[in-house]
Amino acid sequence: MRLALNPLVCLLLLLTPFAAHGQTPQPPDFTKTVINENGLVGELYRPTTPGRHPAVLVVGGSEGGIKGSAPIARRLAQQGYTALAIAYFDLPGLPDKMELLPLEYFDKALDRLEADPSVDRRKVAVMGASKGGEAALIIGSRRKDVRAVIAGVPSNVMWQGFSFKAQVDTSTWSVGGKPTAFVPYDTSKPFISVLDFYQRSRAFEGRYPDAAIPVERIRGPVLLVAGEADQMWPSADMARAVAARLKARNFRYPVTLLTYADAGHAAFGPPAPANTPGLSFMFKLGGTEAGNLAARQQSWDATLALLAKTLK
């Protein structure tokens, strides 16, 4: 199945939290190491304070690179966390299609993060947004060592893969070289928008129960953030589905669901001024400027509070 999307829609698939613009530069309280080893591609940010630190693996959205994850990792390093912003798609050395991406890749990333001398390997969390929110929930469900999961504008299921270059008819993800269960896309009607596409495709979920992310296997608190006005995919409905599954399975850790009526796909990410380059474009993904800014501030505060309580 080929997604025939124009360049604007391709850009809309990106969730890129932007660094603050126009603010006084902060002191260099972290170091950055480019990672390109053992098949891993990413950027590792370490606090400059001595000792071992709690750590966070940060997964970006469907841009697949580190445009979305690196700004978050930098902000986390400033808060005293070693953070690995991991790329997983569409960069040199990585797959060029979002198709059968090996979940073992994220295992390798977590192992690399935990092996770093700056990390207290007993205190590790995973964070992701958009497609990275889907990934973060999957990673947390697979790893016993993940102490908390923060998923911004996420999915509750594993979706069919996609590419802007070629047809993809199988899962986004794989384990042991085999596709995971996935929900396929509804191509029975003309393409109207990405949001409509996912809303229609969600009707297939009941036919593919194994595609639901087994979030009840996560071994720590879960924070879910979504915008009710999301114009990319129905993140609020999918976040509620995650929370409902956890409740139905008597999940024993705290679950926090934050949804914002006036925010869209930009509801999650480090706070930034409205005049930040590129951020105004993100507001086109649903919600109002004020609503998105408020959602980002509140959800970021909740993120830091959860990490501090769980890891520190």
Buried (B, 14 or more C-beta within 10 A) or exposed (E): EEBEBEEEBBBBBBBBBBBBEEEEEEEEEBEBEEBEEEEBBBBBBBBEEEEBBBBBBBBBBBBBBBBBBBBBBBBBBBBBBBBBBBBBBBBEEBBBBBBBBBBBBBBBBBBBBBEBEBBBBEBBBBBBBBBBBBBBBBBBBBBEEBBBBBBBBBBBBBBBBBBBEEEBEBBBBBBEEEBBEBBBBBEEEEEEEBBBBBBBBBEBBEEBEEBBBBBBBBBBBBBBBBBBBBBBBBBBBBBBBBBEBBEEEEBEBEBBBBBBEBBBBBBBBBBBEEEBEBBBBBBBBBBBBEBBBBBBEBBBEBBBEBBEEBBE
